[in-house]
Amino acid sequence: MNHKNPKKLKILVVEDETIIAINICNSLQQFGYQTEYANSGESALEIINEQKFDVVLMDIMLGEGMDGIETSKIILSKINIPIIYLTAFSDQSTLDRAQITEPSGYIIKPFHARELYITIELAIYKFESTKSFHLMQERLYESQRLESIGILSSGIAHEINNPLMGILNFAELGWEQSKEKEDSDFSHYFETILNESNKISTIVKNLINYAREDKDHLVWANVNQIVQEILSLFNQLFIKDQINLNIEYDKALPEIFCKPQKLKQAVLNIISYCRLSIHEQEQSSEKWLSIKIYLSPALKDNIRVDFMDSGKGISSQINNREKTTVGSYEKNFTLAGLGFHLSQAIVGEHGGSIKALKEDEKYLLRMELPIGSNERA
């Protein structure tokens, strides 16, 4: 009987009896799985650190050293992987100990090859279903979080507007009077207040625009302006983080037919992701974000927006939907990764694309958008 597994899953068999371990590996290979085996918990941990596996078959009662349950706890603390226990003991105390690690299945010795195959396939299905469910939960959480931020930002922005108008009016009045009296010092002070207040006013307007509920409304819009509005929301964060920003605009760019609010969301997600990527680098390194907006040389009816940062190329891993682990930033990168894929979906609605490319030993994210109206948008 020769079954072929199209996924070519790799399974680690942890069994202290070498002959039994080899027999299990041979049985699994008949179903198309790739296999490795370890004779102890300690050797299993060494192999797990060096190779990537899809499933672990773990004998609960190993020989000397750690038992299967203790080994599984350590494995699960490092990676998220389905573990199936092999045991000759089905007593309640053993099952109670094993349940702490939330295994993906049990199989009682002795067992048939077909029984082992079914247990593995069910464990993989359960594991993937659970992972998909958690991913959907995270996406829902992120969507609700962004919606709440939008509502909150709009409310705060409106509250700021009233006192801000008062500051602007009095600053302008003071500036005019100081000019009449030829008081250069006070004139300079009031001019500074006016300039800084106008910056706040721009940010407030951008927050209000961003929070509007017109994300499905198609209009002609300027990509330069879309990016500028979102960057204004990051200005103080970049100053605090000591991130240097370099922007190249093509002022002659034509407008595109799009949903501006959705594209703003896509740009916001990508810039948030780039900021986290920058944080992941060594603290002593120079921090920078470079954005270039230009007409595509390959497709003249497309506009490109290139995002390149001083991070370590994690963009490639997220683009390939791999799990990214970056210490204390792991959860943030998980959410950023979800935001990145949401941006891909938004740009895809507009007939465009977002890709991770390598250029001059650095990774860049390239957003490409068609200029003309698109039925899919």
Secondary structure, DSSP 4 states (H G I P E B T S, - for coil): -----TT--EEEEE-SSHHHHHHHHHHHHHTT-EEEEESSHHHHHHHHHHS--SEEEEESS-SSSS-HHHHHHHHHHH----EEEEES---HHHHHHHHTT--SEEEESS--HHHHHHHHHHHHHHHHHHHHHHHHHHHHHHHHHHHHHHHHHHHHHHHHHHHHHHHHHHHHHHHHHHHHTT-HHHHHHHHHHHHHHHHHHHHHHHHHHHH-S-TT--EEE-HHHHHHHHHHHHHHHHHHHT-EEEEE--TTPPPEEE-HHHHHHHHHHHHHHHHHHHHTS-TTS--EEEEEEEE-SS-TTEEEEEEEESS-SHHHHHHTT-----GGGHHHHHHHHHHHHHHHHHHHHTT-EEEEEEETTEEEEEEEEESS--TT-
